[in-house]
Amino acid sequence: MITNISLVSVFVRDIDESLAFYTDVLGFEAKDDLQLGPGFRWCTVIHPNQPELQVHLTTPSKPLSDDLIAAFQRAQAAGGLPGLGLAVDDCRATYEQLKAKGVEFLQEPEERPYGVEALMRDNSGNWMVLVEARPYTPEDFDGFAEAKATS
């Protein structure tokens, strides 16, 4: 039986630069960094509070098709790939800390029915969401979309 999720992959432009961003800026720790044959590097990071989940930093490359590699690279250049959702204790404080380190934010911290959320990009342009979660019920969303559309 499946017991948990142990690995997620994030497509990055440059593994060395992303490794530095995830460790030096976001506070992850380097885990594996291995050359597994010509042209394939296995590089993972972990968060110290969740070491059982590895984040695989990889570039779009073989065995993907050339067309798919090109599509991923276009999406990266446009900043259109999703990244990770990151839980934070204090979204506003984390926003200020990361902004001071030069992180690009697409959305400042905002109140949502489920907590406080900010939207940023990693150094490869991947969208990443910071969420300071709070308990909610489905009723908390009643009228939320309409209120956002008129604001």
mmCIF file of the C-alpha atoms, coordinates in Angstrom:
data_MODEL
# 
_entry.id   MODEL 
# 
loop_
_atom_site.group_PDB 
_atom_site.id 
_atom_site.type_symbol 
_atom_site.label_atom_id 
_atom_site.label_alt_id 
_atom_site.label_comp_id 
_atom_site.label_asym_id 
_atom_site.label_entity_id 
_atom_site.label_seq_id 
_atom_site.pdbx_PDB_ins_code 
_atom_site.Cartn_x 
_atom_site.Cartn_y 
_atom_site.Cartn_z 
_atom_site.occupancy 
_atom_site.B_iso_or_equiv 
_atom_site.pdbx_formal_charge 
_atom_site.auth_seq_id 
_atom_site.auth_comp_id 
_atom_site.auth_asym_id 
_atom_site.auth_atom_id 
_atom_site.pdbx_PDB_model_num 
ATOM 1   C CA . MET A 1 1   ? 0.000   0.000  0.000   1.00 0.00 ? 1   MET A CA 1 
ATOM 2   C CA . ILE A 1 2   ? 1.046   3.587  -0.599  1.00 0.00 ? 2   ILE A CA 1 
ATOM 3   C CA . THR A 1 3   ? 2.060   5.201  2.684   1.00 0.00 ? 3   THR A CA 1 
ATOM 4   C CA . ASN A 1 4   ? 2.941   8.771  1.657   1.00 0.00 ? 4   ASN A CA 1 
ATOM 5   C CA . ILE A 1 5   ? 4.411   11.047 -1.001  1.00 0.00 ? 5   ILE A CA 1 
ATOM 6   C CA . SER A 1 6   ? 8.187   10.907 -0.832  1.00 0.00 ? 6   SER A CA 1 
ATOM 7   C CA . LEU A 1 7   ? 9.306   12.847 -3.916  1.00 0.00 ? 7   LEU A CA 1 
ATOM 8   C CA . VAL A 1 8   ? 8.110   15.748 -6.055  1.00 0.00 ? 8   VAL A CA 1 
ATOM 9   C CA . SER A 1 9   ? 9.941   17.137 -9.074  1.00 0.00 ? 9   SER A CA 1 
ATOM 10  C CA . VAL A 1 10  ? 10.321  20.804 -9.934  1.00 0.00 ? 10  VAL A CA 1 
ATOM 11  C CA . PHE A 1 11  ? 11.616  21.803 -13.365 1.00 0.00 ? 11  PHE A CA 1 
ATOM 12  C CA . VAL A 1 12  ? 14.343  24.426 -13.074 1.00 0.00 ? 12  VAL A CA 1 
ATOM 13  C CA . ARG A 1 13  ? 16.519  26.283 -15.556 1.00 0.00 ? 13  ARG A CA 1 
ATOM 14  C CA . ASP A 1 14  ? 19.861  25.677 -13.842 1.00 0.00 ? 14  ASP A CA 1 
ATOM 15  C CA . ILE A 1 15  ? 20.351  23.037 -11.146 1.00 0.00 ? 15  ILE A CA 1 
ATOM 16  C CA . ASP A 1 16  ? 23.279  24.786 -9.422  1.00 0.00 ? 16  ASP A CA 1 
ATOM 17  C CA . GLU A 1 17  ? 21.463  28.124 -9.235  1.00 0.00 ? 17  GLU A CA 1 
ATOM 18  C CA . SER A 1 18  ? 18.263  26.465 -8.032  1.00 0.00 ? 18  SER A CA 1 
ATOM 19  C CA . LEU A 1 19  ? 20.110  24.421 -5.435  1.00 0.00 ? 19  LEU A CA 1 
ATOM 20  C CA . ALA A 1 20  ? 21.549  27.666 -4.052  1.00 0.00 ? 20  ALA A CA 1 
ATOM 21  C CA . PHE A 1 21  ? 18.113  29.354 -4.116  1.00 0.00 ? 21  PHE A CA 1 
ATOM 22  C CA . TYR A 1 22  ? 16.311  26.514 -2.355  1.00 0.00 ? 22  TYR A CA 1 
ATOM 23  C CA . THR A 1 23  ? 19.026  26.153 0.309   1.00 0.00 ? 23  THR A CA 1 
ATOM 24  C CA . ASP A 1 24  ? 20.327  29.707 0.834   1.00 0.00 ? 24  ASP A CA 1 
ATOM 25  C CA . VAL A 1 25  ? 17.078  31.631 0.308   1.00 0.00 ? 25  VAL A CA 1 
ATOM 26  C CA . LEU A 1 26  ? 14.267  29.223 1.225   1.00 0.00 ? 26  LEU A CA 1 
ATOM 27  C CA . GLY A 1 27  ? 16.052  27.265 3.978   1.00 0.00 ? 27  GLY A CA 1 
ATOM 28  C CA . PHE A 1 28  ? 15.954  23.781 2.467   1.00 0.00 ? 28  PHE A CA 1 
ATOM 29  C CA . GLU A 1 29  ? 18.894  21.401 2.912   1.00 0.00 ? 29  GLU A CA 1 
ATOM 30  C CA . ALA A 1 30  ? 20.801  19.645 0.134   1.00 0.00 ? 30  ALA A CA 1 
ATOM 31  C CA . LYS A 1 31  ? 20.154  15.887 0.124   1.00 0.00 ? 31  LYS A CA 1 
ATOM 32  C CA . ASP A 1 32  ? 21.425  14.058 -2.963  1.00 0.00 ? 32  ASP A CA 1 
ATOM 33  C CA . ASP A 1 33  ? 23.540  15.458 -5.764  1.00 0.00 ? 33  ASP A CA 1 
ATOM 34  C CA . LEU A 1 34  ? 24.691  12.697 -8.079  1.00 0.00 ? 34  LEU A CA 1 
ATOM 35  C CA . GLN A 1 35  ? 25.707  12.441 -11.702 1.00 0.00 ? 35  GLN A CA 1 
ATOM 36  C CA . LEU A 1 36  ? 23.864  9.376  -13.004 1.00 0.00 ? 36  LEU A CA 1 
ATOM 37  C CA . GLY A 1 37  ? 25.400  8.960  -16.412 1.00 0.00 ? 37  GLY A CA 1 
ATOM 38  C CA . PRO A 1 38  ? 26.007  11.466 -19.155 1.00 0.00 ? 38  PRO A CA 1 
ATOM 39  C CA . GLY A 1 39  ? 23.583  14.346 -19.082 1.00 0.00 ? 39  GLY A CA 1 
ATOM 40  C CA . PHE A 1 40  ? 21.552  13.260 -16.053 1.00 0.00 ? 40  PHE A CA 1 
ATOM 41  C CA . ARG A 1 41  ? 22.023  14.809 -12.630 1.00 0.00 ? 41  ARG A CA 1 
ATOM 42  C CA . TRP A 1 42  ? 19.943  13.692 -9.649  1.00 0.00 ? 42  TRP A CA 1 
ATOM 43  C CA . CYS A 1 43  ? 19.707  16.608 -7.231  1.00 0.00 ? 43  CYS A CA 1 
ATOM 44  C CA . THR A 1 44  ? 17.284  16.742 -4.305  1.00 0.00 ? 44  THR A CA 1 
ATOM 45  C CA . VAL A 1 45  ? 16.634  19.043 -1.380  1.00 0.00 ? 45  VAL A CA 1 
ATOM 46  C CA . ILE A 1 46  ? 14.598  18.517 1.763   1.00 0.00 ? 46  ILE A CA 1 
ATOM 47  C CA . HIS A 1 47  ? 13.054  20.841 4.296   1.00 0.00 ? 47  HIS A CA 1 
ATOM 48  C CA . PRO A 1 48  ? 14.414  20.180 7.803   1.00 0.00 ? 48  PRO A CA 1 
ATOM 49  C CA . ASN A 1 49  ? 10.852  19.977 9.175   1.00 0.00 ? 49  ASN A CA 1 
ATOM 50  C CA . GLN A 1 50  ? 9.801   17.414 6.553   1.00 0.00 ? 50  GLN A CA 1 
ATOM 51  C CA . PRO A 1 51  ? 12.862  15.344 5.613   1.00 0.00 ? 51  PRO A CA 1 
ATOM 52  C CA . GLU A 1 52  ? 10.770  12.460 4.293   1.00 0.00 ? 52  GLU A CA 1 
ATOM 53  C CA . LEU A 1 53  ? 9.676   14.576 1.295   1.00 0.00 ? 53  LEU A CA 1 
ATOM 54  C CA . GLN A 1 54  ? 12.409  15.174 -1.265  1.00 0.00 ? 54  GLN A CA 1 
ATOM 55  C CA . VAL A 1 55  ? 12.167  17.932 -3.874  1.00 0.00 ? 55  VAL A CA 1 
ATOM 56  C CA . HIS A 1 56  ? 13.891  16.820 -7.068  1.00 0.00 ? 56  HIS A CA 1 
ATOM 57  C CA . LEU A 1 57  ? 15.414  19.791 -8.919  1.00 0.00 ? 57  LEU A CA 1 
ATOM 58  C CA . THR A 1 58  ? 15.651  18.846 -12.583 1.00 0.00 ? 58  THR A CA 1 
ATOM 59  C CA . THR A 1 59  ? 15.900  20.439 -15.983 1.00 0.00 ? 59  THR A CA 1 
ATOM 60  C CA . PRO A 1 60  ? 13.595  19.454 -18.828 1.00 0.00 ? 60  PRO A CA 1 
ATOM 61  C CA . SER A 1 61  ? 15.685  16.833 -20.628 1.00 0.00 ? 61  SER A CA 1 
ATOM 62  C CA . LYS A 1 62  ? 15.722  13.272 -21.944 1.00 0.00 ? 62  LYS A CA 1 
ATOM 63  C CA . PRO A 1 63  ? 13.942  10.905 -21.715 1.00 0.00 ? 63  PRO A CA 1 
ATOM 64  C CA . LEU A 1 64  ? 11.307  13.591 -22.490 1.00 0.00 ? 64  LEU A CA 1 
ATOM 65  C CA . SER A 1 65  ? 10.699  14.160 -26.190 1.00 0.00 ? 65  SER A CA 1 
ATOM 66  C CA . ASP A 1 66  ? 12.359  17.136 -27.868 1.00 0.00 ? 66  ASP A CA 1 
ATOM 67  C CA . ASP A 1 67  ? 8.929   18.730 -28.366 1.00 0.00 ? 67  ASP A CA 1 
ATOM 68  C CA . LEU A 1 68  ? 8.055   18.367 -24.687 1.00 0.00 ? 68  LEU A CA 1 
ATOM 69  C CA . ILE A 1 69  ? 11.463  19.693 -23.594 1.00 0.00 ? 69  ILE A CA 1 
ATOM 70  C CA . ALA A 1 70  ? 10.936  22.741 -25.829 1.00 0.00 ? 70  ALA A CA 1 
ATOM 71  C CA . ALA A 1 71  ? 7.410   23.238 -24.434 1.00 0.00 ? 71  ALA A CA 1 
ATOM 72  C CA . PHE A 1 72  ? 8.668   23.124 -20.841 1.00 0.00 ? 72  PHE A CA 1 
ATOM 73  C CA . GLN A 1 73  ? 11.464  25.560 -21.698 1.00 0.00 ? 73  GLN A CA 1 
ATOM 74  C CA . ARG A 1 74  ? 8.938   27.976 -23.268 1.00 0.00 ? 74  ARG A CA 1 
ATOM 75  C CA . ALA A 1 75  ? 6.736   27.691 -20.183 1.00 0.00 ? 75  ALA A CA 1 
ATOM 76  C CA . GLN A 1 76  ? 9.747   28.339 -17.947 1.00 0.00 ? 76  GLN A CA 1 
ATOM 77  C CA . ALA A 1 77  ? 10.734  31.418 -19.977 1.00 0.00 ? 77  ALA A CA 1 
ATOM 78  C CA . ALA A 1 78  ? 7.186   32.739 -19.621 1.00 0.00 ? 78  ALA A CA 1 
ATOM 79  C CA . GLY A 1 79  ? 7.123   31.982 -15.878 1.00 0.00 ? 79  GLY A CA 1 
ATOM 80  C CA . GLY A 1 80  ? 4.162   29.691 -16.355 1.00 0.00 ? 80  GLY A CA 1 
ATOM 81  C CA . LEU A 1 81  ? 5.054   26.512 -14.491 1.00 0.00 ? 81  LEU A CA 1 
ATOM 82  C CA . PRO A 1 82  ? 3.669   25.636 -11.063 1.00 0.00 ? 82  PRO A CA 1 
ATOM 83  C CA . GLY A 1 83  ? 6.075   24.916 -8.251  1.00 0.00 ? 83  GLY A CA 1 
ATOM 84  C CA . LEU A 1 84  ? 5.357   24.167 -4.619  1.00 0.00 ? 84  LEU A CA 1 
ATOM 85  C CA . GLY A 1 85  ? 2.882   25.176 -1.956  1.00 0.00 ? 85  GLY A CA 1 
ATOM 86  C CA . LEU A 1 86  ? 4.782   26.084 1.189   1.00 0.00 ? 86  LEU A CA 1 
ATOM 87  C CA . ALA A 1 87  ? 3.267   26.174 4.672   1.00 0.00 ? 87  ALA A CA 1 
ATOM 88  C CA . VAL A 1 88  ? 4.409   29.110 6.806   1.00 0.00 ? 88  VAL A CA 1 
ATOM 89  C CA . ASP A 1 89  ? 3.736   30.153 10.406  1.00 0.00 ? 89  ASP A CA 1 
ATOM 90  C CA . ASP A 1 90  ? 3.457   33.871 9.577   1.00 0.00 ? 90  ASP A CA 1 
ATOM 91  C CA . CYS A 1 91  ? 2.867   34.725 5.913   1.00 0.00 ? 91  CYS A CA 1 
ATOM 92  C CA . ARG A 1 92  ? 3.451   38.454 6.300   1.00 0.00 ? 92  ARG A CA 1 
ATOM 93  C CA . ALA A 1 93  ? 6.759   37.999 8.140   1.00 0.00 ? 93  ALA A CA 1 
ATOM 94  C CA . THR A 1 94  ? 7.941   35.345 5.664   1.00 0.00 ? 94  THR A CA 1 
ATOM 95  C CA . TYR A 1 95  ? 6.972   37.638 2.788   1.00 0.00 ? 95  TYR A CA 1 
ATOM 96  C CA . GLU A 1 96  ? 9.097   40.448 4.264   1.00 0.00 ? 96  GLU A CA 1 
ATOM 97  C CA . GLN A 1 97  ? 12.067  38.126 4.887   1.00 0.00 ? 97  GLN A CA 1 
ATOM 98  C CA . LEU A 1 98  ? 12.012  36.664 1.376   1.00 0.00 ? 98  LEU A CA 1 
ATOM 99  C CA . LYS A 1 99  ? 11.378  40.008 -0.289  1.00 0.00 ? 99  LYS A CA 1 
ATOM 100 C CA . ALA A 1 100 ? 14.463  41.365 1.518   1.00 0.00 ? 100 ALA A CA 1 
ATOM 101 C CA . LYS A 1 101 ? 16.431  38.470 -0.030  1.00 0.00 ? 101 LYS A CA 1 
ATOM 102 C CA . GLY A 1 102 ? 15.302  39.540 -3.506  1.00 0.00 ? 102 GLY A CA 1 
ATOM 103 C CA . VAL A 1 103 ? 12.524  37.013 -4.083  1.00 0.00 ? 103 VAL A CA 1 
ATOM 104 C CA . GLU A 1 104 ? 10.009  38.104 -6.735  1.00 0.00 ? 104 GLU A CA 1 
ATOM 105 C CA . PHE A 1 105 ? 6.434   38.246 -5.472  1.00 0.00 ? 105 PHE A CA 1 
ATOM 106 C CA . LEU A 1 106 ? 3.392   38.205 -7.724  1.00 0.00 ? 106 LEU A CA 1 
ATOM 107 C CA . GLN A 1 107 ? 0.975   38.825 -4.861  1.00 0.00 ? 107 GLN A CA 1 
ATOM 108 C CA . GLU A 1 108 ? 1.510   40.325 -1.434  1.00 0.00 ? 108 GLU A CA 1 
ATOM 109 C CA . PRO A 1 109 ? -0.015  38.494 1.538   1.00 0.00 ? 109 PRO A CA 1 
ATOM 110 C CA . GLU A 1 110 ? -3.815  38.547 1.338   1.00 0.00 ? 110 GLU A CA 1 
ATOM 111 C CA . GLU A 1 111 ? -6.560  37.194 3.536   1.00 0.00 ? 111 GLU A CA 1 
ATOM 112 C CA . ARG A 1 112 ? -8.342  34.152 2.149   1.00 0.00 ? 112 ARG A CA 1 
ATOM 113 C CA . PRO A 1 113 ? -11.055 31.971 3.689   1.00 0.00 ? 113 PRO A CA 1 
ATOM 114 C CA . TYR A 1 114 ? -8.375  29.337 4.410   1.00 0.00 ? 114 TYR A CA 1 
ATOM 115 C CA . GLY A 1 115 ? -5.698  31.683 5.777   1.00 0.00 ? 115 GLY A CA 1 
ATOM 116 C CA . VAL A 1 116 ? -3.178  34.247 4.547   1.00 0.00 ? 116 VAL A CA 1 
ATOM 117 C CA . GLU A 1 117 ? -1.611  33.627 1.134   1.00 0.00 ? 117 GLU A CA 1 
ATOM 118 C CA . ALA A 1 118 ? 1.205   35.193 -0.913  1.00 0.00 ? 118 ALA A CA 1 
ATOM 119 C CA . LEU A 1 119 ? 2.358   34.191 -4.379  1.00 0.00 ? 119 LEU A CA 1 
ATOM 120 C CA . MET A 1 120 ? 6.016   34.230 -5.402  1.00 0.00 ? 120 MET A CA 1 
ATOM 121 C CA . ARG A 1 121 ? 8.356   32.820 -8.022  1.00 0.00 ? 121 ARG A CA 1 
ATOM 122 C CA . ASP A 1 122 ? 11.444  30.725 -7.485  1.00 0.00 ? 122 ASP A CA 1 
ATOM 123 C CA . ASN A 1 123 ? 14.585  31.650 -9.412  1.00 0.00 ? 123 ASN A CA 1 
ATOM 124 C CA . SER A 1 124 ? 13.418  29.555 -12.386 1.00 0.00 ? 124 SER A CA 1 
ATOM 125 C CA . GLY A 1 125 ? 10.101  31.393 -12.621 1.00 0.00 ? 125 GLY A CA 1 
ATOM 126 C CA . ASN A 1 126 ? 7.975   28.647 -11.039 1.00 0.00 ? 126 ASN A CA 1 
ATOM 127 C CA . TRP A 1 127 ? 4.943   29.891 -9.146  1.00 0.00 ? 127 TRP A CA 1 
ATOM 128 C CA . MET A 1 128 ? 5.087   29.111 -5.443  1.00 0.00 ? 128 MET A CA 1 
ATOM 129 C CA . VAL A 1 129 ? 2.418   29.824 -2.885  1.00 0.00 ? 129 VAL A CA 1 
ATOM 130 C CA . LEU A 1 130 ? 3.044   30.622 0.772   1.00 0.00 ? 130 LEU A CA 1 
ATOM 131 C CA . VAL A 1 131 ? 0.093   29.775 2.996   1.00 0.00 ? 131 VAL A CA 1 
ATOM 132 C CA . GLU A 1 132 ? -0.457  30.525 6.658   1.00 0.00 ? 132 GLU A CA 1 
ATOM 133 C CA . ALA A 1 133 ? -3.374  28.130 7.047   1.00 0.00 ? 133 ALA A CA 1 
ATOM 134 C CA . ARG A 1 134 ? -6.282  28.379 9.418   1.00 0.00 ? 134 ARG A CA 1 
ATOM 135 C CA . PRO A 1 135 ? -9.301  26.121 9.904   1.00 0.00 ? 135 PRO A CA 1 
ATOM 136 C CA . TYR A 1 136 ? -12.206 26.738 7.535   1.00 0.00 ? 136 TYR A CA 1 
ATOM 137 C CA . THR A 1 137 ? -15.534 25.349 6.508   1.00 0.00 ? 137 THR A CA 1 
ATOM 138 C CA . PRO A 1 138 ? -17.110 25.286 3.047   1.00 0.00 ? 138 PRO A CA 1 
ATOM 139 C CA . GLU A 1 139 ? -19.418 28.101 4.193   1.00 0.00 ? 139 GLU A CA 1 
ATOM 140 C CA . ASP A 1 140 ? -16.363 30.361 4.621   1.00 0.00 ? 140 ASP A CA 1 
ATOM 141 C CA . PHE A 1 141 ? -16.154 30.462 0.810   1.00 0.00 ? 141 PHE A CA 1 
ATOM 142 C CA . ASP A 1 142 ? -19.749 31.627 0.301   1.00 0.00 ? 142 ASP A CA 1 
ATOM 143 C CA . GLY A 1 143 ? -19.553 34.869 -1.657  1.00 0.00 ? 143 GLY A CA 1 
ATOM 144 C CA . PHE A 1 144 ? -15.749 34.871 -1.702  1.00 0.00 ? 144 PHE A CA 1 
ATOM 145 C CA . ALA A 1 145 ? -15.414 34.651 -5.506  1.00 0.00 ? 145 ALA A CA 1 
ATOM 146 C CA . GLU A 1 146 ? -18.033 37.366 -6.028  1.00 0.00 ? 146 GLU A CA 1 
ATOM 147 C CA . ALA A 1 147 ? -16.354 39.642 -3.478  1.00 0.00 ? 147 ALA A CA 1 
ATOM 148 C CA . LYS A 1 148 ? -12.941 39.200 -5.163  1.00 0.00 ? 148 LYS A CA 1 
ATOM 149 C CA . ALA A 1 149 ? -14.439 39.898 -8.596  1.00 0.00 ? 149 ALA A CA 1 
ATOM 150 C CA . THR A 1 150 ? -15.832 43.254 -7.487  1.00 0.00 ? 150 THR A CA 1 
ATOM 151 C CA . SER A 1 151 ? -12.772 44.413 -5.571  1.00 0.00 ? 151 SER A CA 1 
# 
